[in-house]
């Protein structure tokens, strides 16, 4: 399975060392049985000489067994640490389009449920390895005692295992279905948490979400859990009882059919009893390995970017003069019978230091254009050029390093960061704390902001502080002023935009505030996926009443 394949690929020699320890442990376990068979079953003359030997053998078995299990468990935790880190890095490297298609619920489910499933499987892996190694060693020992009795006993055990494996296969089927349901449950949890204000105001919607959405998913989850546990417990108890039956078969063959002496039958019984616990543990570990298999399949189905250690920090070039979108088009995937929204072809050139305003109605394509401009989306046709040079596939990560952006659905980080990830310019931070009116609102522990529980308008001001500290060449502001009071909105357009320009930034401002369009060097408008530049009378008309203009164009 995938878990063992990855362990063998990445931790081969450590795993070999653990297997050798397990072999040693198995050999000592068989040695204890042989010691009992040869030295303790009959009468003996020097009991006080035999007892220390027996206790020493038991102590050595304890130490080696514990060492092998601890070694494999430690290896497992190292593996899970690496798996979790690689999954996080792959999510970071996956393009925004794919991440949006996957959805946050599935990503969170993989980071929590799938990684946890692999963790549990690796913790139980020592039991499987130990049980397998002990079984092989015990089989060789029993073959040496009586090949004929071993043949019949082995046939009994093989039938037992085959039936058990059929039951375990049923467990896998239910675990796979259960994992699909857990994706839906995570989406339900997300709706409950993120929609808590709306649900508090509308109890009918809250009841619908609870009774018609969450409850059916929760019932399906419960049903598959119960069925999975039923087959698992059936497999465990089947194996448990049939192993006791194997002991009876051994005595029947020895005493009833005369195939072996009573001492050999007793040794067979002791060995089977000795194997019963580790084999039960091994079978008990199978469902966790099945869950791990399902988890790996779910992670693989996310179709994330391949893992790369490097982050790729540097921008393409800091002395650029023009960014150009040339015949750029983009279409969202179709949804059932409805064609996906499309924009383009778009031609746009941004010159360094410009202040460009972008207007347009809801659904006109402003946010999509912003994502194309910042490199979060890649054009499906056309190209993006920097000073005339078209971007290649390997350039996109570095291209995005030119931009800071504040989107309407922003996420706030609690650390101020300079242009290369270092501590920011303290003078610049102090200046902008004052300009944003946030000096008395924020507390700092070094570069870390210790209080980010702010109003939406204050959150956007903090996002502006973070963006300024990064000192990127271009700053995109998606309706930044929409959550500001009228007084600070005026401060933003009349004071902050000129200050940002003085810092050498190229500004792209998505806005509906027609009273301040005079602050823009250029005024662009999205109309049903097409971009036009407003000049002359068109710009004057838009500056007088942008809202009326949007209504006219619908």
C-alpha positions as CSV (number, residue, x, y, z in Angstrom):
1,X,0.0,0.0,0.0
2,X,0.9,3.7,-0.4
3,X,2.0,4.1,3.2
4,X,4.6,1.3,3.1
5,X,5.7,2.3,-0.4
6,X,6.5,5.9,0.8
7,X,8.2,4.6,3.9
8,X,10.4,2.3,1.9
9,X,11.3,5.0,-0.6
10,X,12.1,7.8,2.0
11,X,13.1,5.9,5.1
12,X,14.5,2.6,3.7
13,X,17.4,2.0,6.0
14,X,15.7,3.2,9.2
15,X,12.8,0.9,8.3
16,X,15.3,-2.0,7.7
17,X,16.8,-1.4,11.1
18,X,13.4,-1.5,12.7
19,X,12.5,-4.8,10.9
20,X,15.8,-6.3,12.1
21,X,14.9,-5.3,15.7
22,X,11.4,-6.9,15.1
23,X,13.1,-10.1,13.8
24,X,15.3,-10.2,16.9
25,X,12.2,-9.7,19.1
26,X,10.4,-12.4,17.2
27,X,13.3,-14.8,17.6
28,X,13.5,-14.1,21.3
29,X,9.7,-14.7,21.6
30,X,10.1,-18.1,19.9
31,X,13.1,-18.7,22.1
32,X,11.0,-18.1,25.2
33,X,8.5,-20.7,23.9
34,X,11.3,-23.2,23.1
35,X,12.8,-22.6,26.6
36,X,9.5,-23.4,28.2
37,X,9.1,-26.5,26.0
38,X,12.5,-27.9,26.6
39,X,13.4,-26.7,30.2
40,X,10.2,-26.0,32.1
41,X,7.5,-28.5,30.8
42,X,9.2,-31.5,32.4
43,X,10.8,-31.9,35.8
44,X,14.2,-30.4,36.4
45,X,16.9,-30.8,39.0
46,X,18.3,-27.3,39.4
47,X,15.3,-24.9,39.5
48,X,17.3,-21.9,40.9
49,X,19.7,-22.1,37.9
50,X,16.9,-22.2,35.4
51,X,14.8,-19.4,36.9
52,X,17.5,-16.6,36.4
53,X,18.0,-17.8,32.8
54,X,14.3,-17.6,32.2
55,X,13.9,-14.2,33.8
56,X,16.9,-12.9,31.8
57,X,15.4,-14.1,28.6
58,X,12.1,-12.5,29.5
59,X,13.8,-9.2,30.3
60,X,15.8,-9.2,27.1
61,X,12.6,-9.9,25.2
62,X,10.9,-6.9,26.9
63,X,13.8,-4.6,26.0
64,X,14.1,-5.6,22.4
65,X,10.3,-5.6,21.8
66,X,9.9,-2.2,23.4
67,X,12.9,-0.9,21.4
68,X,11.6,-2.1,18.1
69,X,8.1,-0.6,18.7
70,X,9.5,2.7,19.9
71,X,11.8,2.9,16.9
72,X,9.0,2.3,14.5
73,X,6.7,4.7,16.3
74,X,9.3,7.4,16.3
75,X,10.0,6.8,12.6
76,X,6.2,7.1,12.1
77,X,6.0,10.5,13.8
78,X,8.9,11.8,11.7
79,X,7.1,10.6,8.6
80,X,3.8,12.2,9.6
81,X,5.6,15.5,10.3
82,X,7.1,15.4,6.9
83,X,3.8,14.4,5.2
84,X,2.0,17.3,6.9
85,X,4.7,19.8,6.0
86,X,4.7,18.6,2.4
87,X,0.9,18.8,2.2
88,X,1.0,22.4,3.5
89,X,3.7,23.3,1.0
90,X,1.8,21.7,-1.9
91,X,-1.3,23.8,-1.0
92,X,0.8,26.9,-0.9
93,X,2.2,26.1,-4.3
94,X,-1.1,25.2,-5.9
95,X,-2.5,27.9,-8.1
96,X,-5.5,29.8,-6.8
97,X,-7.8,28.6,-9.5
98,X,-7.3,24.9,-8.4
99,X,-7.6,25.8,-4.7
100,X,-10.9,27.5,-5.3
101,X,-12.2,24.5,-7.2
102,X,-11.2,22.2,-4.4
103,X,-12.8,24.4,-1.7
104,X,-11.6,25.1,1.8
105,X,-13.7,22.4,3.3
106,X,-11.9,19.6,1.4
107,X,-8.5,21.1,2.1
108,X,-9.3,21.4,5.8
109,X,-10.6,17.8,5.8
110,X,-7.3,16.5,4.3
111,X,-5.2,18.6,6.7
112,X,-7.1,17.3,9.7
113,X,-8.8,14.0,9.0
114,X,-6.5,12.5,6.4
115,X,-3.3,13.4,8.1
116,X,-4.7,12.1,11.4
117,X,-5.7,8.9,9.7
118,X,-2.1,8.4,8.5
119,X,-0.8,9.3,12.0
120,X,-3.0,6.6,13.6
121,X,-2.0,4.1,11.0
122,X,1.7,4.6,11.6
123,X,1.2,4.4,15.3
124,X,-0.5,1.0,14.8
125,X,2.1,-0.1,12.2
126,X,4.4,-1.7,14.8
127,X,1.6,-4.1,15.8
128,X,1.3,-5.2,12.2
129,X,5.0,-5.6,11.7
130,X,5.4,-7.4,15.0
131,X,2.5,-9.7,14.4
132,X,3.8,-10.6,10.9
133,X,7.3,-11.3,12.0
134,X,6.2,-13.3,15.0
135,X,3.9,-15.4,12.8
136,X,6.7,-16.2,10.4
137,X,9.1,-17.2,13.2
138,X,6.5,-19.3,15.0
139,X,5.6,-21.0,11.8
140,X,9.2,-22.1,11.2
141,X,9.4,-23.3,14.8
142,X,6.2,-25.3,14.5
143,X,7.3,-26.8,11.2
144,X,10.5,-28.0,13.0
145,X,8.3,-29.7,15.7
146,X,5.8,-31.4,13.4
147,X,5.3,-30.6,9.7
148,X,2.1,-32.7,9.5
149,X,0.4,-30.9,12.4
150,X,1.6,-27.6,11.1
151,X,0.0,-28.3,7.7
152,X,-3.5,-28.9,9.2
153,X,-3.2,-26.1,11.7
154,X,-1.9,-23.7,8.9
155,X,-4.8,-24.7,6.7
156,X,-7.2,-23.8,9.6
157,X,-5.5,-20.5,10.2
158,X,-5.4,-19.7,6.4
159,X,-9.2,-20.2,6.1
160,X,-9.6,-18.1,9.2
161,X,-7.4,-15.3,7.8
162,X,-9.2,-15.4,4.3
163,X,-12.6,-15.0,5.9
164,X,-11.2,-12.3,8.1
165,X,-9.8,-10.4,5.1
166,X,-13.2,-10.6,3.4
167,X,-14.7,-8.9,6.4
168,X,-11.9,-6.3,6.5
169,X,-12.6,-5.6,2.8
170,X,-16.1,-4.6,3.8
171,X,-14.6,-2.3,6.4
172,X,-12.6,-0.6,3.6
173,X,-15.8,0.0,1.5
174,X,-17.5,1.8,4.4
175,X,-14.4,3.8,5.3
176,X,-14.2,5.1,1.7
177,X,-17.8,6.2,1.8
178,X,-17.3,7.6,5.2
179,X,-14.5,9.8,4.0
180,X,-16.7,11.3,1.2
181,X,-19.4,12.1,3.8
182,X,-16.8,13.8,6.0
183,X,-16.1,16.3,3.2
184,X,-19.8,17.2,3.2
185,X,-19.8,17.5,7.0
186,X,-16.8,19.9,6.9
187,X,-18.8,22.0,4.5
188,X,-21.7,21.9,6.9
189,X,-19.4,23.0,9.8
190,X,-18.1,25.8,7.7
191,X,-21.6,27.0,7.0
192,X,-22.5,26.9,10.7
193,X,-19.4,28.8,11.8
194,X,-19.1,31.3,8.9
195,X,-22.8,32.0,8.6
196,X,-23.5,32.3,12.4
197,X,-24.7,35.9,12.2
198,X,-27.1,35.2,9.3
199,X,-28.3,32.0,11.0
200,X,-28.9,33.9,14.3
201,X,-31.2,36.3,12.5
202,X,-33.1,33.7,10.5
203,X,-34.0,30.6,12.6
204,X,-35.9,29.1,9.6
205,X,-32.7,29.0,7.7
206,X,-30.9,27.6,10.8
207,X,-33.5,24.9,11.1
208,X,-33.2,24.0,7.4
209,X,-29.4,23.8,7.7
210,X,-29.6,21.6,10.7
211,X,-32.5,19.3,9.7
212,X,-32.2,19.1,5.9
213,X,-28.5,19.5,5.3
214,X,-26.4,18.5,8.4
215,X,-28.7,15.8,9.9
216,X,-28.8,13.6,6.7
217,X,-25.0,13.8,6.4
218,X,-24.6,13.0,10.1
219,X,-26.9,10.0,9.8
220,X,-25.0,8.7,6.8
221,X,-21.8,9.1,8.8
222,X,-23.2,7.3,11.8
223,X,-24.5,4.4,9.6
224,X,-21.2,3.8,7.8
225,X,-19.3,4.1,11.1
226,X,-21.6,1.4,12.7
227,X,-21.4,-0.9,9.6
228,X,-17.6,-0.5,9.5
229,X,-17.3,-1.3,13.2
230,X,-19.6,-4.2,12.8
231,X,-17.5,-5.8,10.1
232,X,-14.3,-5.0,12.0
233,X,-15.6,-6.5,15.3
234,X,-16.8,-9.5,13.3
235,X,-13.4,-10.0,11.9
236,X,-11.7,-9.7,15.3
237,X,-14.1,-12.0,17.1
238,X,-14.0,-14.5,14.2
239,X,-10.2,-14.6,14.4
240,X,-10.2,-14.8,18.2
241,X,-12.6,-17.8,18.4
242,X,-11.0,-19.6,15.4
243,X,-7.6,-19.3,17.0
244,X,-8.9,-21.0,20.1
245,X,-10.4,-23.6,17.8
246,X,-6.9,-24.2,16.3
247,X,-5.7,-25.2,19.8
248,X,-8.4,-27.8,20.0
249,X,-7.4,-29.1,16.5
250,X,-3.8,-29.4,17.7
251,X,-4.8,-31.6,20.7
252,X,-7.2,-33.6,18.5
253,X,-4.4,-34.4,16.0
254,X,-2.0,-35.3,18.8
255,X,-4.1,-37.2,21.2
256,X,-7.0,-38.4,19.0
257,X,-5.1,-39.3,15.8
258,X,-1.7,-39.9,17.4
259,X,0.2,-37.5,15.1
260,X,2.4,-36.2,17.8
261,X,3.2,-36.5,21.5
262,X,1.3,-34.6,24.2
263,X,4.3,-32.4,24.8
264,X,4.3,-31.3,21.1
265,X,0.6,-30.6,21.3
266,X,1.2,-28.5,24.4
267,X,3.9,-26.6,22.6
268,X,1.6,-26.0,19.6
269,X,-1.0,-24.7,22.0
270,X,1.4,-22.4,23.8
271,X,2.7,-21.0,20.5
272,X,-0.8,-20.4,19.2
273,X,-1.8,-18.7,22.5
274,X,1.4,-16.6,22.2
275,X,0.5,-15.6,18.7
276,X,-3.1,-14.9,19.4
277,X,-2.4,-11.5,21.0
278,X,0.0,-10.1,18.4
279,X,-2.1,-11.4,15.5
280,X,-5.3,-9.9,17.1
281,X,-3.4,-6.6,17.3
282,X,-2.3,-6.9,13.7
283,X,-5.9,-7.5,12.6
284,X,-7.0,-4.6,14.8
285,X,-4.4,-2.4,13.0
286,X,-5.9,-3.2,9.5
287,X,-8.8,-0.7,9.7
288,X,-6.3,2.1,10.5
289,X,-4.2,1.0,7.5
290,X,-7.4,1.0,5.4
291,X,-8.2,4.5,6.7
292,X,-4.7,5.6,5.7
293,X,-5.2,4.1,2.2
294,X,-8.4,6.1,1.9
295,X,-6.6,9.2,3.2
296,X,-3.8,8.9,0.6
297,X,-6.4,8.4,-2.1
298,X,-8.2,11.6,-1.0
299,X,-5.0,13.6,-0.8
300,X,-4.1,12.4,-4.3
301,X,-7.6,13.3,-5.6
302,X,-7.0,16.9,-4.6
303,X,-4.6,17.2,-7.6
304,X,-2.3,19.7,-5.7
305,X,1.0,21.0,-7.1
306,X,4.0,18.7,-6.8
307,X,6.1,19.2,-3.7
308,X,9.0,21.6,-4.0
309,X,11.3,22.7,-1.2
310,X,12.1,26.1,-2.7
311,X,9.7,29.1,-2.4
312,X,11.1,31.4,-5.1
313,X,11.2,34.8,-3.5
314,X,12.7,37.2,-5.9
315,X,10.6,39.4,-8.3
316,X,11.3,39.3,-12.0
317,X,12.9,42.8,-12.0
318,X,12.6,45.9,-9.9
319,X,13.3,48.4,-12.6
320,X,10.3,47.5,-14.8
321,X,8.4,50.3,-16.6
322,X,5.4,48.6,-18.2
323,X,3.1,45.7,-17.4
324,X,1.0,44.6,-20.4
325,X,-2.1,42.3,-20.7
326,X,-2.2,41.4,-24.4
327,X,-5.5,39.8,-25.7
328,X,-6.0,38.2,-22.4
329,X,-9.1,36.0,-21.9
330,X,-10.3,33.8,-19.1
331,X,-13.4,31.7,-18.6
332,X,-14.7,30.0,-15.5
333,X,-15.6,26.3,-15.7
334,X,-19.2,25.6,-16.8
335,X,-21.7,24.8,-14.1
336,X,-24.2,22.2,-15.1
337,X,-26.1,23.6,-18.1
338,X,-24.9,27.2,-17.6
339,X,-21.8,28.4,-19.3
340,X,-19.0,29.8,-17.1
341,X,-18.6,33.6,-16.9
342,X,-15.9,34.9,-19.3
343,X,-13.9,38.1,-19.7
344,X,-11.8,39.3,-22.6
345,X,-10.0,39.6,-24.8
346,X,-8.5,42.4,-22.8
347,X,-5.6,44.7,-23.7
348,X,-4.2,46.8,-20.9
349,X,-0.9,48.5,-20.3
350,X,0.1,49.8,-16.8
351,X,3.0,52.3,-16.6
352,X,5.1,52.5,-13.5
353,X,3.9,55.0,-11.0
354,X,0.3,55.3,-12.5
355,X,-2.8,55.6,-10.4
356,X,-5.5,53.6,-12.2
357,X,-9.1,53.4,-11.0
358,X,-11.3,50.4,-12.1
359,X,-15.1,50.7,-12.0
360,X,-18.0,48.5,-13.1
361,X,-21.1,46.8,-11.8
362,X,-21.3,43.6,-9.8
363,X,-20.4,40.6,-11.9
364,X,-18.8,42.7,-14.6
365,X,-15.4,41.0,-14.2
366,X,-13.5,43.5,-12.0
367,X,-12.3,40.9,-9.5
368,X,-11.4,38.4,-12.2
369,X,-9.4,41.1,-14.0
370,X,-7.7,41.9,-10.7
371,X,-6.7,38.2,-10.3
372,X,-5.4,38.1,-13.8
373,X,-3.4,41.3,-13.3
374,X,-1.8,40.1,-10.1
375,X,-1.0,36.6,-11.5
376,X,-3.4,34.7,-9.2
377,X,-5.2,33.5,-12.4
378,X,-3.2,32.7,-15.5
379,X,-4.7,33.7,-18.9
380,X,-6.3,30.9,-20.9
381,X,-5.4,32.9,-24.1
382,X,-3.2,35.9,-24.7
383,X,-0.2,36.7,-22.6
384,X,1.2,39.0,-19.9
385,X,4.3,41.0,-20.6
386,X,6.8,42.8,-18.5
387,X,8.6,45.5,-20.5
388,X,7.7,43.6,-23.7
389,X,8.9,40.2,-22.5
390,X,6.1,37.5,-22.3
391,X,5.8,35.6,-19.0
392,X,6.7,31.9,-19.2
393,X,5.4,29.2,-16.9
394,X,8.4,29.4,-14.6
395,X,8.0,33.2,-14.3
396,X,4.6,33.4,-12.6
397,X,5.7,32.9,-9.0
398,X,8.3,35.7,-9.3
399,X,5.9,37.9,-11.2
400,X,3.4,37.8,-8.3
401,X,6.2,39.1,-6.0
402,X,5.7,42.6,-7.6
403,X,2.2,42.9,-6.0
404,X,0.6,43.6,-2.7
405,X,-3.2,43.4,-2.7
406,X,-6.1,44.0,-0.3
407,X,-9.1,42.0,-1.5
408,X,-12.7,42.3,-0.1
409,X,-12.3,38.8,1.4
410,X,-8.9,39.6,3.0
411,X,-7.1,37.5,5.5
412,X,-5.1,39.3,8.2
413,X,-1.7,38.0,9.3
414,X,-0.4,39.1,12.7
415,X,3.2,39.8,11.6
416,X,4.6,42.9,9.9
417,X,7.1,41.9,7.3
418,X,9.6,43.9,5.2
419,X,10.3,43.5,1.4
420,X,12.4,40.4,1.8
421,X,10.7,38.8,4.8
422,X,12.8,40.7,7.3
423,X,11.6,43.2,10.0
424,X,10.0,46.2,8.3
425,X,11.3,49.8,8.3
426,X,10.3,51.0,11.7
427,X,10.1,54.7,10.5
428,X,7.7,53.7,7.7
429,X,5.6,51.7,10.1
430,X,5.3,54.6,12.6
431,X,4.5,57.0,9.8
432,X,1.7,54.9,8.5
433,X,0.3,54.0,11.9
434,X,-0.3,57.7,12.3
435,X,-1.6,58.2,8.8
436,X,-4.1,55.3,9.2
437,X,-5.2,56.4,12.7
438,X,-4.2,53.0,14.2
439,X,-1.5,53.9,16.6
440,X,-3.8,53.6,19.6
441,X,-5.7,50.6,18.2
442,X,-2.8,48.1,17.9
443,X,-0.4,46.5,20.3
444,X,2.9,45.0,19.2
445,X,5.3,42.3,20.4
446,X,8.3,43.0,18.2
447,X,7.0,42.6,14.7
448,X,3.9,40.7,15.8
449,X,0.5,42.4,16.2
450,X,-1.1,41.0,19.3
451,X,-4.7,42.2,18.8
452,X,-6.4,41.7,15.4
453,X,-10.0,41.7,16.7
454,X,-11.0,44.9,14.9
455,X,-13.9,46.3,13.0
456,X,-14.0,45.6,9.3
457,X,-12.9,49.1,8.5
458,X,-10.0,48.8,11.0
459,X,-9.1,45.4,9.6
460,X,-8.7,47.0,6.2
461,X,-6.5,49.8,7.6
462,X,-4.3,47.1,9.3
463,X,-4.1,45.3,5.9
464,X,-2.9,48.6,4.4
465,X,-0.2,48.8,7.0
466,X,0.9,45.3,6.2
467,X,0.9,46.1,2.5
468,X,2.9,49.3,2.9
469,X,5.5,47.5,5.1
470,X,6.1,44.9,2.3
471,X,7.2,47.8,-0.1
472,X,6.1,46.0,-3.2
473,X,6.0,47.9,-6.5
474,X,2.3,47.5,-7.2
475,X,-0.7,47.8,-4.9
476,X,-4.1,46.6,-5.8
477,X,-7.0,47.8,-3.6
478,X,-10.4,46.1,-4.1
479,X,-13.0,48.5,-2.8
480,X,-10.8,49.3,0.1
481,X,-12.7,52.5,1.1
482,X,-16.1,50.7,1.1
483,X,-15.9,50.0,4.8
484,X,-14.5,53.4,5.9
485,X,-16.6,56.2,7.3
486,X,-17.1,59.2,5.0
487,X,-14.4,61.3,6.8
488,X,-11.7,58.6,6.5
489,X,-12.8,57.8,3.0
490,X,-11.9,61.4,2.1
491,X,-8.5,60.9,3.9
492,X,-7.9,57.8,1.8
493,X,-8.5,59.4,-1.6
494,X,-7.1,62.9,-0.9
495,X,-4.1,62.0,1.4
496,X,-3.2,58.3,1.4
497,X,-3.3,57.7,-2.3
498,X,-0.8,60.6,-2.9
499,X,1.4,59.3,-0.1
500,X,1.4,55.8,-1.7
501,X,2.3,57.3,-5.0
502,X,5.1,59.2,-3.4
503,X,6.5,55.9,-2.2
504,X,6.8,54.9,-5.9
505,X,3.9,52.6,-6.0
506,X,1.8,51.8,-9.0
507,X,-1.9,51.7,-7.8
508,X,-4.8,49.9,-9.1
509,X,-7.9,50.9,-7.2
510,X,-11.3,49.2,-7.6
511,X,-13.8,51.8,-6.6
512,X,-17.4,53.1,-6.9
513,X,-16.6,56.5,-5.3
514,X,-17.3,58.8,-8.2
515,X,-16.5,62.0,-6.2
516,X,-12.9,60.9,-6.1
517,X,-12.3,59.8,-9.7
518,X,-10.3,62.9,-10.2
519,X,-7.5,61.3,-8.2
520,X,-6.9,58.7,-11.0
521,X,-4.5,59.1,-13.8
522,X,-6.7,56.7,-15.8
523,X,-10.3,55.5,-15.4
524,X,-11.1,52.0,-16.6
525,X,-14.4,50.3,-16.7
526,X,-15.4,46.6,-16.9
527,X,-18.6,46.0,-18.9
528,X,-19.9,42.4,-19.1
529,X,-16.3,41.0,-19.2
530,X,-14.9,43.7,-21.5
531,X,-12.5,46.5,-20.5
532,X,-12.8,50.0,-21.8
533,X,-10.9,53.2,-20.8
534,X,-13.1,56.2,-20.1
535,X,-11.7,59.5,-21.4
536,X,-13.1,63.0,-22.1
537,X,-16.9,63.3,-21.7
538,X,-17.3,59.6,-20.7
539,X,-14.9,60.1,-17.8
540,X,-16.6,63.3,-16.8
541,X,-20.0,61.6,-16.9
542,X,-18.8,58.7,-14.8
543,X,-17.2,61.1,-12.3
544,X,-20.6,62.9,-11.8
545,X,-22.6,59.8,-11.1
546,X,-20.9,56.3,-11.4
547,X,-24.0,54.6,-9.9
548,X,-26.3,55.9,-12.6
549,X,-23.8,54.9,-15.3
550,X,-23.6,51.4,-14.0
551,X,-27.4,51.2,-14.1
552,X,-27.6,52.5,-17.6
553,X,-25.1,49.9,-18.9
554,X,-27.0,46.9,-17.4
